Amino acid sequence: MTSHHRSPHQLEHGPIFSWHRDHNGFIFTSGHAAVDVETLGITLGDLVAETHATLTNLRRTLEKAGSSLEKVLKITAFITDMGQFAAFNKVYGTFFPGPKIPARTCIEVSRLPFNFKVEIEAIAHV
């Protein structure tokens, strides 16, 4: 799709990174946001909606890599408003219900690409 026909709800170009890399039985993902990894369509919304879309995309990437959310060992989450941490945690908990939930770091940042409200990366095993 050429840029003059691009939807305003789509990235202007394909990513210049891999959605994931595997090494010695581990999967390392790039940061995922509310971008459909197949169509590059953007799903901006409130933090709750973006967290749900982000984790859905992360799940898809892990499954294509031969892993799953159940095999995630470590999550790093970047959010633009730590005041919404409880809302983030509520959605996050539906994707990682336990009993072995991943280790996690959550960092507040002033801005994310394309003005996303959340970005999440993961390390999982195959």
N, CA, C and O atoms as CSV, one atom per row, in Angstrom:
chain,resi,resn,atom,element,x,y,z
A,1,MET,N,N,0.853,-1.166,0.000
A,1,MET,CA,C,0.000,0.000,0.000
A,1,MET,C,C,0.904,1.236,0.000
A,1,MET,O,O,1.784,1.352,0.854
A,2,THR,N,N,0.702,2.151,-0.937
A,2,THR,CA,C,1.500,3.372,-0.973
A,2,THR,C,C,1.023,4.344,0.071
A,2,THR,O,O,-0.120,4.281,0.524
A,3,SER,N,N,1.917,5.259,0.457
A,3,SER,CA,C,1.591,6.128,1.577
A,3,SER,C,C,0.389,7.026,1.304
A,3,SER,O,O,-0.335,7.366,2.240
A,4,HIS,N,N,0.150,7.427,0.039
A,4,HIS,CA,C,-1.001,8.291,-0.198
A,4,HIS,C,C,-2.330,7.541,-0.149
A,4,HIS,O,O,-3.389,8.169,-0.155
A,5,HIS,N,N,-2.295,6.213,-0.100
A,5,HIS,CA,C,-3.512,5.428,0.069
A,5,HIS,C,C,-3.606,4.811,1.460
A,5,HIS,O,O,-4.552,4.078,1.751
A,6,ARG,N,N,-2.648,5.098,2.308
A,6,ARG,CA,C,-2.583,4.510,3.643
A,6,ARG,C,C,-3.716,5.028,4.522
A,6,ARG,O,O,-4.054,6.212,4.512
A,7,SER,N,N,-4.274,4.119,5.264
A,7,SER,CA,C,-5.299,4.497,6.246
A,7,SER,C,C,-4.632,5.277,7.371
A,7,SER,O,O,-3.491,4.976,7.720
A,8,PRO,N,N,-5.306,6.272,7.951
A,8,PRO,CA,C,-4.719,6.985,9.096
A,8,PRO,C,C,-4.593,6.086,10.319
A,8,PRO,O,O,-3.975,6.464,11.315
A,9,HIS,N,N,-5.179,4.898,10.242
A,9,HIS,CA,C,-5.123,3.957,11.357
A,9,HIS,C,C,-4.164,2.810,11.046
A,9,HIS,O,O,-4.374,1.680,11.487
A,10,GLN,N,N,-3.105,3.109,10.280
A,10,GLN,CA,C,-2.136,2.100,9.895
A,10,GLN,C,C,-0.747,2.720,9.948
A,10,GLN,O,O,-0.570,3.896,9.631
A,11,LEU,N,N,0.241,1.918,10.353
A,11,LEU,CA,C,1.618,2.413,10.358
A,11,LEU,C,C,2.014,2.857,8.958
A,11,LEU,O,O,1.557,2.290,7.965
A,12,GLU,N,N,2.868,3.877,8.885
A,12,GLU,CA,C,3.235,4.385,7.570
A,12,GLU,C,C,4.225,3.500,6.841
A,12,GLU,O,O,4.427,3.660,5.637
A,13,HIS,N,N,4.841,2.576,7.542
A,13,HIS,CA,C,5.771,1.643,6.910
A,13,HIS,C,C,5.867,0.406,7.782
A,13,HIS,O,O,5.471,0.419,8.948
A,14,GLY,N,N,6.391,-0.649,7.212
A,14,GLY,CA,C,6.605,-1.855,7.997
A,14,GLY,C,C,7.697,-1.625,9.021
A,14,GLY,O,O,8.552,-0.758,8.837
A,15,PRO,N,N,7.676,-2.380,10.080
A,15,PRO,CA,C,8.694,-2.204,11.117
A,15,PRO,C,C,10.074,-2.590,10.601
A,15,PRO,O,O,10.214,-3.469,9.751
A,16,ILE,N,N,11.085,-1.917,11.130
A,16,ILE,CA,C,12.459,-2.258,10.775
A,16,ILE,C,C,13.097,-3.005,11.945
A,16,ILE,O,O,14.193,-2.678,12.400
A,17,PHE,N,N,12.382,-4.003,12.406
A,17,PHE,CA,C,12.823,-4.898,13.464
A,17,PHE,C,C,12.023,-6.183,13.321
A,17,PHE,O,O,11.069,-6.241,12.546
A,18,SER,N,N,12.402,-7.196,14.053
A,18,SER,CA,C,11.656,-8.448,14.079
A,18,SER,C,C,10.653,-8.394,15.219
A,18,SER,O,O,10.952,-7.847,16.281
A,19,TRP,N,N,9.479,-8.949,15.013
A,19,TRP,CA,C,8.504,-9.021,16.100
A,19,TRP,C,C,9.039,-9.907,17.209
A,19,TRP,O,O,8.710,-9.714,18.379
A,20,HIS,N,N,9.879,-10.896,16.837
A,20,HIS,CA,C,10.510,-11.752,17.837
A,20,HIS,C,C,11.783,-12.353,17.259
A,20,HIS,O,O,11.973,-12.416,16.044
A,21,ARG,N,N,12.647,-12.793,18.166
A,21,ARG,CA,C,13.841,-13.571,17.801
A,21,ARG,C,C,13.904,-14.732,18.780
A,21,ARG,O,O,13.523,-14.604,19.943
A,22,ASP,N,N,14.385,-15.851,18.298
A,22,ASP,CA,C,14.574,-16.983,19.194
A,22,ASP,C,C,16.060,-17.295,19.301
A,22,ASP,O,O,16.830,-17.071,18.367
A,23,HIS,N,N,16.443,-17.818,20.461
A,23,HIS,CA,C,17.833,-18.177,20.699
A,23,HIS,C,C,17.897,-19.186,21.844
A,23,HIS,O,O,17.419,-18.920,22.947
A,24,ASN,N,N,18.487,-20.334,21.572
A,24,ASN,CA,C,18.701,-21.368,22.593
A,24,ASN,C,C,17.452,-21.675,23.413
A,24,ASN,O,O,17.522,-21.785,24.637
A,25,GLY,N,N,16.324,-21.812,22.748
A,25,GLY,CA,C,15.098,-22.198,23.432
A,25,GLY,C,C,14.314,-21.053,24.058
A,25,GLY,O,O,13.316,-21.277,24.743
A,26,PHE,N,N,14.771,-19.819,23.820
A,26,PHE,CA,C,14.071,-18.653,24.345
A,26,PHE,C,C,13.537,-17.800,23.204
A,26,PHE,O,O,14.119,-17.761,22.120
A,27,ILE,N,N,12.430,-17.122,23.456
A,27,ILE,CA,C,11.838,-16.173,22.523
A,27,ILE,C,C,11.972,-14.790,23.160
A,27,ILE,O,O,11.567,-14.589,24.304
A,28,PHE,N,N,12.534,-13.851,22.426
A,28,PHE,CA,C,12.650,-12.466,22.857
A,28,PHE,C,C,11.776,-11.640,21.924
A,28,PHE,O,O,12.003,-11.639,20.714
A,29,THR,N,N,10.795,-10.948,22.456
A,29,THR,CA,C,9.921,-10.155,21.584
A,29,THR,C,C,10.353,-8.698,21.593
A,29,THR,O,O,10.943,-8.203,22.554
A,30,SER,N,N,10.045,-8.039,20.509
A,30,SER,CA,C,10.153,-6.587,20.469
A,30,SER,C,C,8.994,-6.019,21.263
A,30,SER,O,O,8.074,-6.746,21.638
A,31,GLY,N,N,9.037,-4.734,21.516
A,31,GLY,CA,C,7.919,-4.099,22.191
A,31,GLY,C,C,6.678,-4.179,21.328
A,31,GLY,O,O,6.712,-3.839,20.145
A,32,HIS,N,N,5.594,-4.625,21.910
A,32,HIS,CA,C,4.310,-4.695,21.221
A,32,HIS,C,C,3.410,-3.589,21.740
A,32,HIS,O,O,3.453,-3.231,22.917
A,33,ALA,N,N,2.601,-3.061,20.849
A,33,ALA,CA,C,1.617,-2.043,21.202
A,33,ALA,C,C,0.311,-2.435,20.533
A,33,ALA,O,O,0.154,-3.574,20.094
A,34,ALA,N,N,-0.610,-1.517,20.454
A,34,ALA,CA,C,-1.914,-1.795,19.859
A,34,ALA,C,C,-1.824,-1.718,18.337
A,34,ALA,O,O,-2.559,-0.971,17.689
A,35,VAL,N,N,-0.898,-2.515,17.780
A,35,VAL,CA,C,-0.699,-2.618,16.333
A,35,VAL,C,C,-0.922,-4.072,15.946
A,35,VAL,O,O,-0.272,-4.964,16.491
A,36,ASP,N,N,-1.821,-4.315,15.025
A,36,ASP,CA,C,-2.033,-5.665,14.529
A,36,ASP,C,C,-0.775,-6.088,13.777
A,36,ASP,O,O,-0.406,-5.462,12.784
A,37,VAL,N,N,-0.121,-7.137,14.242
A,37,VAL,CA,C,1.157,-7.547,13.661
A,37,VAL,C,C,1.022,-8.083,12.236
A,37,VAL,O,O,2.026,-8.218,11.536
A,38,GLU,N,N,-0.185,-8.388,11.798
A,38,GLU,CA,C,-0.403,-8.863,10.430
A,38,GLU,C,C,-0.666,-7.712,9.461
A,38,GLU,O,O,-0.074,-7.659,8.383
A,39,THR,N,N,-1.548,-6.793,9.840
A,39,THR,CA,C,-1.966,-5.732,8.925
A,39,THR,C,C,-1.291,-4.392,9.185
A,39,THR,O,O,-1.390,-3.475,8.370
A,40,LEU,N,N,-0.597,-4.277,10.329
A,40,LEU,CA,C,0.009,-3.022,10.795
A,40,LEU,C,C,-1.047,-1.966,11.121
A,40,LEU,O,O,-0.737,-0.778,11.211
A,41,GLY,N,N,-2.295,-2.404,11.298
A,41,GLY,CA,C,-3.361,-1.488,11.680
A,41,GLY,C,C,-3.203,-1.060,13.128
A,41,GLY,O,O,-2.887,-1.876,13.994
A,42,ILE,N,N,-3.420,0.206,13.386
A,42,ILE,CA,C,-3.296,0.783,14.719
A,42,ILE,C,C,-4.657,0.799,15.401
A,42,ILE,O,O,-5.661,1.146,14.779
A,43,THR,N,N,-4.694,0.419,16.688
A,43,THR,CA,C,-5.925,0.405,17.459
A,43,THR,C,C,-5.758,1.309,18.675
A,43,THR,O,O,-5.664,0.817,19.800
A,44,LEU,N,N,-5.721,2.628,18.466
A,44,LEU,CA,C,-5.602,3.550,19.590
A,44,LEU,C,C,-6.903,3.580,20.368
A,44,LEU,O,O,-7.986,3.443,19.798
A,45,GLY,N,N,-6.789,3.758,21.663
A,45,GLY,CA,C,-7.963,3.830,22.529
A,45,GLY,C,C,-7.518,4.243,23.912
A,45,GLY,O,O,-6.442,4.814,24.085
A,46,ASP,N,N,-8.343,3.956,24.889
A,46,ASP,CA,C,-7.906,4.237,26.249
A,46,ASP,C,C,-6.899,3.163,26.672
A,46,ASP,O,O,-6.665,2.201,25.940
A,47,LEU,N,N,-6.315,3.332,27.841
A,47,LEU,CA,C,-5.273,2.411,28.287
A,47,LEU,C,C,-5.786,0.979,28.380
A,47,LEU,O,O,-5.055,0.045,28.049
A,48,VAL,N,N,-7.004,0.788,28.815
A,48,VAL,CA,C,-7.572,-0.553,28.940
A,48,VAL,C,C,-7.668,-1.219,27.565
A,48,VAL,O,O,-7.234,-2.359,27.398
A,49,ALA,N,N,-8.229,-0.521,26.593
A,49,ALA,CA,C,-8.372,-1.078,25.241
A,49,ALA,C,C,-7.011,-1.361,24.614
A,49,ALA,O,O,-6.819,-2.401,23.984
A,50,GLU,N,N,-6.073,-0.440,24.785
A,50,GLU,CA,C,-4.746,-0.642,24.211
A,50,GLU,C,C,-4.005,-1.785,24.898
A,50,GLU,O,O,-3.280,-2.532,24.240
A,51,THR,N,N,-4.175,-1.931,26.198
A,51,THR,CA,C,-3.528,-3.044,26.897
A,51,THR,C,C,-4.067,-4.367,26.387
A,51,THR,O,O,-3.301,-5.302,26.154
A,52,HIS,N,N,-5.373,-4.454,26.212
A,52,HIS,CA,C,-5.988,-5.680,25.688
A,52,HIS,C,C,-5.468,-5.977,24.278
A,52,HIS,O,O,-5.083,-7.111,23.994
A,53,ALA,N,N,-5.453,-4.977,23.394
A,53,ALA,CA,C,-4.968,-5.184,22.024
A,53,ALA,C,C,-3.482,-5.554,22.018
A,53,ALA,O,O,-3.056,-6.406,21.238
A,54,THR,N,N,-2.705,-4.922,22.876
A,54,THR,CA,C,-1.271,-5.185,22.945
A,54,THR,C,C,-0.999,-6.616,23.378
A,54,THR,O,O,-0.175,-7.300,22.771
A,55,LEU,N,N,-1.677,-7.074,24.415
A,55,LEU,CA,C,-1.459,-8.434,24.897
A,55,LEU,C,C,-1.998,-9.477,23.929
A,55,LEU,O,O,-1.453,-10.577,23.840
A,56,THR,N,N,-3.058,-9.145,23.206
A,56,THR,CA,C,-3.559,-10.042,22.158
A,56,THR,C,C,-2.510,-10.191,21.060
A,56,THR,O,O,-2.259,-11.300,20.589
A,57,ASN,N,N,-1.901,-9.086,20.652
A,57,ASN,CA,C,-0.848,-9.136,19.628
A,57,ASN,C,C,0.380,-9.880,20.130
A,57,ASN,O,O,0.993,-10.644,19.384
A,58,LEU,N,N,0.741,-9.663,21.386
A,58,LEU,CA,C,1.878,-10.373,21.963
A,58,LEU,C,C,1.611,-11.878,21.972
A,58,LEU,O,O,2.492,-12.667,21.633
A,59,ARG,N,N,0.398,-12.275,22.358
A,59,ARG,CA,C,0.036,-13.692,22.353
A,59,ARG,C,C,0.185,-14.276,20.947
A,59,ARG,O,O,0.728,-15.368,20.782
A,60,ARG,N,N,-0.297,-13.552,19.938
A,60,ARG,CA,C,-0.198,-14.024,18.555
A,60,ARG,C,C,1.265,-14.214,18.145
A,60,ARG,O,O,1.612,-15.223,17.532
A,61,THR,N,N,2.109,-13.259,18.479
A,61,THR,CA,C,3.528,-13.360,18.133
A,61,THR,C,C,4.166,-14.572,18.808
A,61,THR,O,O,4.891,-15.335,18.169
A,62,LEU,N,N,3.896,-14.744,20.093
A,62,LEU,CA,C,4.477,-15.875,20.818
A,62,LEU,C,C,4.015,-17.208,20.231
A,62,LEU,O,O,4.815,-18.133,20.088
A,63,GLU,N,N,2.751,-17.308,19.896
A,63,GLU,CA,C,2.235,-18.551,19.325
A,63,GLU,C,C,2.865,-18.836,17.969
A,63,GLU,O,O,3.180,-19.987,17.664
A,64,LYS,N,N,3.055,-17.800,17.148
A,64,LYS,CA,C,3.716,-18.003,15.852
A,64,LYS,C,C,5.173,-18.418,16.027
A,64,LYS,O,O,5.748,-19.066,15.152
A,65,ALA,N,N,5.768,-18.043,17.158
A,65,ALA,CA,C,7.159,-18.394,17.438
A,65,ALA,C,C,7.279,-19.762,18.109
A,65,ALA,O,O,8.386,-20.210,18.407
A,66,GLY,N,N,6.147,-20.427,18.349
A,66,GLY,CA,C,6.158,-21.739,18.972
A,66,GLY,C,C,6.100,-21.697,20.486
A,66,GLY,O,O,6.439,-22.681,21.143
A,67,SER,N,N,5.681,-20.585,21.045
A,67,SER,CA,C,5.582,-20.429,22.492
A,67,SER,C,C,4.152,-20.026,22.850
A,67,SER,O,O,3.234,-20.240,22.059
A,68,SER,N,N,3.959,-19.450,24.026
A,68,SER,CA,C,2.632,-19.018,24.449
A,68,SER,C,C,2.768,-18.078,25.641
A,68,SER,O,O,3.852,-17.929,26.203
A,69,LEU,N,N,1.673,-17.454,26.017
A,69,LEU,CA,C,1.686,-16.598,27.203
A,69,LEU,C,C,2.024,-17.400,28.460
A,69,LEU,O,O,2.638,-16.871,29.386
A,70,GLU,N,N,1.630,-18.665,28.496
A,70,GLU,CA,C,1.915,-19.509,29.653
A,70,GLU,C,C,3.411,-19.759,29.829
A,70,GLU,O,O,3.852,-20.150,30.910
A,71,LYS,N,N,4.192,-19.536,28.774
A,71,LYS,CA,C,5.637,-19.792,28.825
A,71,LYS,C,C,6.448,-18.504,28.987
A,71,LYS,O,O,7.675,-18.526,28.883
A,72,VAL,N,N,5.771,-17.391,29.238
A,72,VAL,CA,C,6.470,-16.122,29.429
A,72,VAL,C,C,7.152,-16.123,30.796
A,72,VAL,O,O,6.545,-16.445,31.817
A,73,LEU,N,N,8.427,-15.754,30.782
A,73,LEU,CA,C,9.208,-15.693,32.013
A,73,LEU,C,C,9.314,-14.274,32.551
A,73,LEU,O,O,9.324,-14.064,33.764
A,74,LYS,N,N,9.393,-13.293,31.642
A,74,LYS,CA,C,9.628,-11.900,32.047
A,74,LYS,C,C,8.890,-10.965,31.111
A,74,LYS,O,O,8.908,-11.141,29.893
A,75,ILE,N,N,8.242,-9.970,31.692
A,75,ILE,CA,C,7.534,-8.917,30.960
A,75,ILE,C,C,8.143,-7.581,31.351
A,75,ILE,O,O,8.443,-7.342,32.520
A,76,THR,N,N,8.323,-6.716,30.368
A,76,THR,CA,C,8.631,-5.317,30.637
A,76,THR,C,C,7.520,-4.510,29.990
A,76,THR,O,O,7.288,-4.602,28.784
A,77,ALA,N,N,6.834,-3.713,30.809
A,77,ALA,CA,C,5.708,-2.906,30.333
A,77,ALA,C,C,6.036,-1.428,30.503
A,77,ALA,O,O,6.567,-1.007,31.530
A,78,PHE,N,N,5.712,-0.657,29.486
A,78,PHE,CA,C,5.894,0.787,29.506
A,78,PHE,C,C,4.506,1.403,29.379
A,78,PHE,O,O,3.789,1.114,28.421
A,79,ILE,N,N,4.120,2.246,30.330
A,79,ILE,CA,C,2.826,2.913,30.253
A,79,ILE,C,C,3.034,4.417,30.439
A,79,ILE,O,O,3.976,4.854,31.101
A,80,THR,N,N,2.139,5.188,29.843
A,80,THR,CA,C,2.306,6.647,29.871
A,80,THR,C,C,1.637,7.314,31.061
A,80,THR,O,O,1.790,8.520,31.257
A,81,ASP,N,N,0.898,6.553,31.858
A,81,ASP,CA,C,0.225,7.148,33.016
A,81,ASP,C,C,0.141,6.129,34.142
A,81,ASP,O,O,-0.744,5.274,34.152
A,82,MET,N,N,1.065,6.224,35.087
A,82,MET,CA,C,1.083,5.280,36.198
A,82,MET,C,C,-0.169,5.431,37.069
A,82,MET,O,O,-0.473,4.548,37.871
A,83,GLY,N,N,-0.889,6.534,36.917
A,83,GLY,CA,C,-2.161,6.703,37.611
A,83,GLY,C,C,-3.199,5.685,37.158
A,83,GLY,O,O,-4.206,5.482,37.836
A,84,GLN,N,N,-2.957,5.038,36.006
A,84,GLN,CA,C,-3.871,4.019,35.492
A,84,GLN,C,C,-3.318,2.605,35.698
A,84,GLN,O,O,-3.753,1.656,35.046
A,85,PHE,N,N,-2.359,2.484,36.610
A,85,PHE,CA,C,-1.733,1.185,36.858
A,85,PHE,C,C,-2.747,0.125,37.272
A,85,PHE,O,O,-2.648,-1.020,36.830
A,86,ALA,N,N,-3.714,0.478,38.106
A,86,ALA,CA,C,-4.721,-0.501,38.542
A,86,ALA,C,C,-5.538,-1.012,37.357
A,86,ALA,O,O,-5.823,-2.207,37.272
A,87,ALA,N,N,-5.916,-0.118,36.442
A,87,ALA,CA,C,-6.665,-0.528,35.246
A,87,ALA,C,C,-5.799,-1.429,34.364
A,87,ALA,O,O,-6.276,-2.436,33.841
A,88,PHE,N,N,-4.528,-1.063,34.202
A,88,PHE,CA,C,-3.582,-1.882,33.437
A,88,PHE,C,C,-3.490,-3.272,34.063
A,88,PHE,O,O,-3.579,-4.282,33.366
A,89,ASN,N,N,-3.313,-3.313,35.374
A,89,ASN,CA,C,-3.143,-4.571,36.093
A,89,ASN,C,C,-4.360,-5.476,35.948
A,89,ASN,O,O,-4.225,-6.696,35.847
A,90,LYS,N,N,-5.545,-4.879,35.937
A,90,LYS,CA,C,-6.778,-5.668,35.813
A,90,LYS,C,C,-6.803,-6.409,34.469
A,90,LYS,O,O,-7.101,-7.602,34.424
A,91,VAL,N,N,-6.492,-5.703,33.380
A,91,VAL,CA,C,-6.450,-6.352,32.056
A,91,VAL,C,C,-5.314,-7.362,32.014
A,91,VAL,O,O,-5.496,-8.488,31.552
A,92,TYR,N,N,-4.146,-6.963,32.492
A,92,TYR,CA,C,-2.968,-7.826,32.499
A,92,TYR,C,C,-3.285,-9.149,33.197
A,92,TYR,O,O,-2.894,-10.214,32.719
A,93,GLY,N,N,-3.986,-9.082,34.315
A,93,GLY,CA,C,-4.325,-10.274,35.080
A,93,GLY,C,C,-5.206,-11.251,34.325
A,93,GLY,O,O,-5.180,-12.447,34.612
A,94,THR,N,N,-5.984,-10.771,33.366
A,94,THR,CA,C,-6.824,-11.691,32.574
A,94,THR,C,C,-5.984,-12.479,31.576
A,94,THR,O,O,-6.392,-13.564,31.162
A,95,PHE,N,N,-4.826,-11.965,31.179
A,95,PHE,CA,C,-3.940,-12.668,30.253
A,95,PHE,C,C,-2.943,-13.557,30.994
A,95,PHE,O,O,-2.456,-14.544,30.442
A,96,PHE,N,N,-2.644,-13.205,32.238
A,96,PHE,CA,C,-1.701,-13.971,33.060
A,96,PHE,C,C,-2.371,-14.308,34.400
A,96,PHE,O,O,-2.043,-13.716,35.429
A,97,PRO,N,N,-3.315,-15.265,34.378
A,97,PRO,CA,C,-4.080,-15.557,35.591
A,97,PRO,C,C,-3.330,-16.379,36.638
A,97,PRO,O,O,-3.812,-16.508,37.763
A,98,GLY,N,N,-2.181,-16.933,36.307
A,98,GLY,CA,C,-1.431,-17.728,37.269
A,98,GLY,C,C,-1.576,-19.206,37.003
A,98,GLY,O,O,-2.236,-19.564,36.027
A,99,PRO,N,N,-1.013,-20.081,37.792
A,99,PRO,CA,C,-0.359,-19.776,39.058
A,99,PRO,C,C,1.072,-19.259,38.908
A,99,PRO,O,O,1.595,-18.648,39.839
A,100,LYS,N,N,1.720,-19.487,37.759
A,100,LYS,CA,C,3.100,-19.023,37.571
A,100,LYS,C,C,3.098,-17.786,36.681
A,100,LYS,O,O,3.350,-17.878,35.480
A,101,ILE,N,N,2.817,-16.643,37.268
A,101,ILE,CA,C,2.808,-15.414,36.488
A,101,ILE,C,C,4.247,-14.948,36.261
A,101,ILE,O,O,5.119,-15.189,37.096
A,102,PRO,N,N,4.493,-14.283,35.132
A,102,PRO,CA,C,5.865,-13.873,34.822
A,102,PRO,C,C,6.379,-12.793,35.769
A,102,PRO,O,O,5.608,-12.036,36.360
A,103,ALA,N,N,7.698,-12.746,35.893
A,103,ALA,CA,C,8.316,-11.592,36.542
A,103,ALA,C,C,7.979,-10.382,35.670
A,103,ALA,O,O,7.834,-10.514,34.455
A,104,ARG,N,N,7.852,-9.197,36.289
A,104,ARG,CA,C,7.436,-8.027,35.500
A,104,ARG,C,C,8.079,-6.757,36.028
A,104,ARG,O,O,8.257,-6.573,37.232
A,105,THR,N,N,8.419,-5.892,35.091
A,105,THR,CA,C,8.822,-4.533,35.394
A,105,THR,C,C,7.845,-3.621,34.671
A,105,THR,O,O,7.553,-3.835,33.494
A,106,CYS,N,N,7.336,-2.605,35.361
A,106,CYS,CA,C,6.413,-1.649,34.754
A,106,CYS,C,C,6.998,-0.255,34.948
A,106,CYS,O,O,7.276,0.164,36.072
A,107,ILE,N,N,7.178,0.452,33.846
A,107,ILE,CA,C,7.853,1.745,33.850
A,107,ILE,C,C,6.935,2.794,33.247
A,107,ILE,O,O,6.336,2.567,32.196
A,108,GLU,N,N,6.820,3.947,33.909
A,108,GLU,CA,C,6.078,5.062,33.327
A,108,GLU,C,C,7.023,5.835,32.411
A,108,GLU,O,O,8.154,6.147,32.783
A,109,VAL,N,N,6.538,6.139,31.207
A,109,VAL,CA,C,7.305,6.914,30.232
A,109,VAL,C,C,6.476,8.116,29.795
A,109,VAL,O,O,5.249,8.101,29.893
A,110,SER,N,N,7.147,9.148,29.315
A,110,SER,CA,C,6.409,10.349,28.924
A,110,SER,C,C,5.713,10.188,27.576
A,110,SER,O,O,4.684,10.818,27.329
A,111,ARG,N,N,6.269,9.349,26.705
A,111,ARG,CA,C,5.659,9.185,25.384
A,111,ARG,C,C,6.137,7.893,24.757
A,111,ARG,O,O,7.271,7.462,24.967
A,112,LEU,N,N,5.253,7.281,23.980
A,112,LEU,CA,C,5.574,6.082,23.211
A,112,LEU,C,C,5.336,6.368,21.729
A,112,LEU,O,O,4.595,7.295,21.404
A,113,PRO,N,N,5.943,5.599,20.821
A,113,PRO,CA,C,5.712,5.820,19.395
A,113,PRO,C,C,4.221,5.843,19.063
A,113,PRO,O,O,3.433,5.099,19.647
A,114,PHE,N,N,3.850,6.696,18.128
A,114,PHE,CA,C,2.473,6.824,17.638
A,114,PHE,C,C,1.487,7.183,18.749
A,114,PHE,O,O,0.281,6.988,18.601
A,115,ASN,N,N,2.003,7.708,19.859
A,115,ASN,CA,C,1.193,8.106,21.011
A,115,ASN,C,C,0.431,6.947,21.651
A,115,ASN,O,O,-0.643,7.139,22.222
A,116,PHE,N,N,0.997,5.741,21.551
A,116,PHE,CA,C,0.398,4.616,22.266
A,116,PHE,C,C,0.467,4.891,23.753
A,116,PHE,O,O,1.315,5.656,24.213
A,117,LYS,N,N,-0.418,4.273,24.498
A,117,LYS,CA,C,-0.449,4.426,25.951
A,117,LYS,C,C,0.267,3.286,26.664
A,117,LYS,O,O,0.562,3.385,27.855
A,118,VAL,N,N,0.546,2.203,25.940
A,118,VAL,CA,C,1.212,1.041,26.534
A,118,VAL,C,C,2.045,0.323,25.469
A,118,VAL,O,O,1.653,0.233,24.306
A,119,GLU,N,N,3.194,-0.179,25.896
A,119,GLU,CA,C,4.046,-1.039,25.071
A,119,GLU,C,C,4.587,-2.138,25.975
A,119,GLU,O,O,4.999,-1.879,27.105
A,120,ILE,N,N,4.581,-3.363,25.468
A,120,ILE,CA,C,4.980,-4.511,26.285
A,120,ILE,C,C,5.919,-5.418,25.490
A,120,ILE,O,O,5.661,-5.739,24.329
A,121,GLU,N,N,7.014,-5.826,26.138
A,121,GLU,CA,C,7.924,-6.801,25.549
A,121,GLU,C,C,8.020,-7.993,26.483
A,121,GLU,O,O,7.731,-7.883,27.675
A,122,ALA,N,N,8.429,-9.141,25.935
A,122,ALA,CA,C,8.447,-10.364,26.732
A,122,ALA,C,C,9.644,-11.228,26.397
A,122,ALA,O,O,10.223,-11.147,25.314
A,123,ILE,N,N,9.996,-12.060,27.370
A,123,ILE,CA,C,10.956,-13.145,27.179
A,123,ILE,C,C,10.212,-14.408,27.589
A,123,ILE,O,O,9.650,-14.487,28.682
A,124,ALA,N,N,10.218,-15.394,26.698
A,124,ALA,CA,C,9.511,-16.646,26.949
A,124,ALA,C,C,10.398,-17.809,26.537
A,124,ALA,O,O,11.402,-17.618,25.851
A,125,HIS,N,N,10.028,-19.012,26.953
A,125,HIS,CA,C,10.716,-20.195,26.459
A,125,HIS,C,C,9.818,-20.899,25.461
A,125,HIS,O,O,8.604,-20.695,25.433
A,126,VAL,N,N,10.441,-21.729,24.646
A,126,VAL,CA,C,9.691,-22.445,23.614
A,126,VAL,C,C,8.982,-23.621,24.242
A,126,VAL,O,O,8.287,-24.365,23.549
